[in-house]
Amino acid sequence: MDDFLIIGGGIAGVSAGARLAEFGRVTLLEAETALAYHASGRSAALYVHEHGPHATVALARASKDDFLSAEGWLSPRGVMFIAGAGEEETLARNIADYRLTPISVDEARQKVPVLDPARVVAAGWDEEAWDIDTDRMIQSYARAVRANGQIVTGAKVEKIRRTAQGWQVEAGGATHEARVLVNAAGAWADAVARMAGLAPIGLVPKRRSIARVAAPEGFDPSPWPMTFGAGESWYMKPDAGALLISPADAEPTTPHDAWADDMVLAEGIARWEDRVTTPVTRMIANWAGLRTFAPDGNVVLGPAPQDDAFVWCAGQGGFGFLTAPGASRLVADRVTGRQSALDARTLSETDPARFA
Ligand SMILES: Cc1cc2nc3c(=O)[nH]c(=O)nc-3n(C[C@H](O)[C@H](O)[C@H](O)COP(=O)(O)OP(=O)(O)OC[C@H]3O[C@@H](n4cnc5c(N)ncnc54)[C@H](O)[C@@H]3O)c2cc1C
């Protein structure tokens, strides 16, 4: 029998598995034939540490040393918010919330030269934002899991049974047993809880879409910062010589293999085109992923109040990568009874007991 059985091979599952492998043998089960097939393979891959609700910021800050010390996880990007006429107040709120520095339109155009000075009236900037090499991060956590256990892909968990010693799980035609079950099933985490006979939390997957488009003719976008419309109404991020453009949609849906709707993508592209002097000429690819939120918007980390051998690692929303080092450490702290370095408010806001 293993010590820990983890359901889900996204960033939540592999990072929790890597931490727990320090304390016992881990088996990680992933339904798809590869890791990071769902949300974790579809993100915008940005690391910021002052962005979002209190617990998200605390976990992102608690992750900073891990990010900066890991070989090749981060590269500099910077983040900029811009406003058109009538959006100045919204931008001022973004500047205050995310501790941005207000900059002039001229300075904004030095950073992103295609911005239209006739349609951008104000901007805010922060250099403390990085691109995450998400594949490298996943692989490095996966190596740590394999150092004291195994990762089984193509293993969809179909049955979960509580036993006197722990759990018995059927997946991909095999039976696995462990003392502790970790639910890192992303959009499917409530379904996994139900399968284990526990109450669901009320997680809601929300679709977010991205178009990958050709860079404007004659420009190299690689040094441009990630750029948001005021109020996060859309964003643009340079990506290997092209641009990612998202309408920042958040359509509530059910757990599924998400895809992007053409009209939603067109809306995002139109909002970007409305602030720049260059049209989008060609879509290279597009996709959508599910960002899954608990009812209060905070992540759910640690043993369930009804059964401490069932551990939640769910509800990462739009912050699953940038919080993963700190969040996975907290999961291990709570499973092993180790003291956490996080503040009391973050501990209570992330505790599964808040839904009991
Ligand atoms: C467009 C977009 C942009 C984003 N941008 C950012 C960003 O810039 N920075 C950031 O930090 N985050 C970002 N996010 C959020 C981030 O991607 C997610 O928070 C994170 O990937 C969630 O990871 P996860 O492991 O919980 O879920 P997933 O990656 O979805 O993994 C869950 C896994 O569980 C598996 N599973 C489910 N049920 C079972 C079962 N019964 N048996 C076996 N396996 C099962 C699934 O197959 C899946 O692989 C973004 C997300 C999207 C969609």
PDBQT file of the ligand as one rigid body, heavy atoms in Angstrom, charges set to zero:
ROOT
HETATM    1  C1  LIG A 401      -6.522  30.602 -20.356  1.00  0.00    +0.000 C 
HETATM    2  C2  LIG A 401      -5.961  30.421 -18.979  1.00  0.00    +0.000 A 
HETATM    3  C3  LIG A 401      -4.965  31.284 -18.524  1.00  0.00    +0.000 A 
HETATM    4  C4  LIG A 401      -4.380  31.090 -17.267  1.00  0.00    +0.000 A 
HETATM    5  N1  LIG A 401      -3.330  31.874 -16.894  1.00  0.00    +0.000 NA
HETATM    6  C5  LIG A 401      -2.684  31.626 -15.728  1.00  0.00    +0.000 A 
HETATM    7  C6  LIG A 401      -1.514  32.352 -15.379  1.00  0.00    +0.000 A 
HETATM    8  O1  LIG A 401      -1.069  33.235 -16.118  1.00  0.00    +0.000 OA
HETATM    9  N2  LIG A 401      -0.892  32.049 -14.187  1.00  0.00    +0.000 N 
HETATM   10  C7  LIG A 401      -1.382  31.085 -13.336  1.00  0.00    +0.000 A 
HETATM   11  O2  LIG A 401      -0.793  30.862 -12.284  1.00  0.00    +0.000 OA
HETATM   12  N3  LIG A 401      -2.478  30.366 -13.664  1.00  0.00    +0.000 NA
HETATM   13  C8  LIG A 401      -3.141  30.615 -14.831  1.00  0.00    +0.000 A 
HETATM   14  N4  LIG A 401      -4.252  29.889 -15.158  1.00  0.00    +0.000 N 
HETATM   15  C9  LIG A 401      -4.803  28.949 -14.167  1.00  0.00    +0.000 C 
HETATM   16  C10 LIG A 401      -4.065  27.641 -14.127  1.00  0.00    +0.000 C 
HETATM   17  O3  LIG A 401      -3.872  27.148 -15.431  1.00  0.00    +0.000 OA
HETATM   18  C11 LIG A 401      -4.913  26.669 -13.278  1.00  0.00    +0.000 C 
HETATM   19  O4  LIG A 401      -5.179  27.233 -12.005  1.00  0.00    +0.000 OA
HETATM   20  C12 LIG A 401      -4.173  25.354 -13.047  1.00  0.00    +0.000 C 
HETATM   21  O5  LIG A 401      -3.709  24.823 -14.259  1.00  0.00    +0.000 OA
HETATM   22  C13 LIG A 401      -5.089  24.341 -12.375  1.00  0.00    +0.000 C 
HETATM   23  O6  LIG A 401      -4.343  23.157 -12.212  1.00  0.00    +0.000 OA
HETATM   24  P1  LIG A 401      -5.013  21.820 -11.725  1.00  0.00    +0.000 P 
HETATM   25  O7  LIG A 401      -3.933  20.816 -11.604  1.00  0.00    +0.000 OA
HETATM   26  O8  LIG A 401      -5.890  22.094 -10.563  1.00  0.00    +0.000 OA
HETATM   27  O9  LIG A 401      -6.059  21.438 -12.907  1.00  0.00    +0.000 OA
HETATM   28  P2  LIG A 401      -5.804  20.641 -14.281  1.00  0.00    +0.000 P 
HETATM   29  O10 LIG A 401      -4.580  21.090 -14.970  1.00  0.00    +0.000 OA
HETATM   30  O11 LIG A 401      -7.096  20.720 -15.036  1.00  0.00    +0.000 OA
HETATM   31  O12 LIG A 401      -5.538  19.173 -13.798  1.00  0.00    +0.000 OA
HETATM   32  C14 LIG A 401      -6.537  18.337 -13.257  1.00  0.00    +0.000 C 
HETATM   33  C15 LIG A 401      -6.297  16.964 -13.817  1.00  0.00    +0.000 C 
HETATM   34  O13 LIG A 401      -7.131  16.008 -13.150  1.00  0.00    +0.000 OA
HETATM   35  C16 LIG A 401      -7.412  14.988 -14.076  1.00  0.00    +0.000 C 
HETATM   36  N5  LIG A 401      -8.578  14.225 -13.623  1.00  0.00    +0.000 N 
HETATM   37  C17 LIG A 401      -9.833  14.677 -13.436  1.00  0.00    +0.000 A 
HETATM   38  N6  LIG A 401     -10.640  13.675 -13.040  1.00  0.00    +0.000 NA
HETATM   39  C18 LIG A 401      -9.861  12.562 -12.975  1.00  0.00    +0.000 A 
HETATM   40  C19 LIG A 401     -10.122  11.200 -12.658  1.00  0.00    +0.000 A 
HETATM   41  N7  LIG A 401     -11.359  10.766 -12.312  1.00  0.00    +0.000 N 
HETATM   42  N8  LIG A 401      -9.089  10.314 -12.706  1.00  0.00    +0.000 NA
HETATM   43  C20 LIG A 401      -7.832  10.713 -13.047  1.00  0.00    +0.000 A 
HETATM   44  N9  LIG A 401      -7.544  12.003 -13.375  1.00  0.00    +0.000 NA
HETATM   45  C21 LIG A 401      -8.555  12.904 -13.345  1.00  0.00    +0.000 A 
HETATM   46  C22 LIG A 401      -7.685  15.750 -15.374  1.00  0.00    +0.000 C 
HETATM   47  O14 LIG A 401      -7.536  14.908 -16.508  1.00  0.00    +0.000 OA
HETATM   48  C23 LIG A 401      -6.645  16.861 -15.298  1.00  0.00    +0.000 C 
HETATM   49  O15 LIG A 401      -5.474  16.566 -16.035  1.00  0.00    +0.000 OA
HETATM   50  C24 LIG A 401      -4.856  30.055 -16.415  1.00  0.00    +0.000 A 
HETATM   51  C25 LIG A 401      -5.856  29.192 -16.855  1.00  0.00    +0.000 A 
HETATM   52  C26 LIG A 401      -6.402  29.364 -18.130  1.00  0.00    +0.000 A 
HETATM   53  C27 LIG A 401      -7.445  28.389 -18.602  1.00  0.00    +0.000 C 
ENDROOT
TORSDOF 0
